[in-house]
Amino acid sequence: MNRNSEILRKFGKRVQELRLQKGITSQIALANKAKMDRTYIGGIERGERNLSLENIEKIAKALNIKLEELFKF
């Protein structure tokens, strides 16, 4: 596994962890809050998507957390 794949996997796992901690039980609910497609959130959580900074910010806002919380893995 290359370095990029590893960081995407860790980031996706962190998004999923925070989503569940916040009581957002489905990817659809997070997608709606972040104004993103459900399949995109699924791809993020599986480590398949390389996100833009804008989309990272949308996820942080949807989770009601600071950006840096997404990178504590």
N, C-alpha and C positions, 0 to 999 in steps of 0.2 A: 504494500500500500504506500503510495507516495504521500508526501507531507501535506499537500492540499487536501487529499481525501481524508486524512486524519483530522485536520482542523474542521472540515465540514461535518464529519461524523460527530465530533465533540460538540460543535455548536448546535447541531440538530438535537442531540441528546439533552443539552442544556435547555433549549427552547421547550422541549417536551416536559422536562422536569419542572420548569417554572410554570408552564401552562397548568399542569396538574396541581402544583402547590397553590395556585391561584383559584383552584376550583373550576377551571375551564376544562370540562371533561371530554370535549370533542375538538378535533381539528377544525370542524365546520364552524364551531362557535368562535374559535380564535381567528379563523379566516374572516368571518363577518366583522369582528371587532377591528381587525387590521385592514379591512377593505381589500382583501386578497382572495385569490381562488383557493378553494379547499385542497385541490391537488397540489398546489404550490406549497402549502403548509406541510402536507404529507411528504413532499420531496425534501423540504428543509429538515424535517425531523428524521428522515432516513439518511441524511447526509449526501443527498444527490444534487442539491442546488447551491450554486455559488451566488450569494445574495449581494445586491447593491447596498450601499450605506443607507440609501433612502428606505429600502425595505427592512433593514435592520431597525431603523428608527420607528417604522410603523409597528413592528412587532413589540418593541419596547413600550411604546405608547399603549398598545392594546393590552399588554400585560400590566400596565401602570407601574413600570419600573424604570430605573435609570439605565442608560445604554450599557454602562460598565457591568451591570449585573449579568448581562447575557454572556459575558466573557469570563466569568469566574468558574472555570472548569479545570 
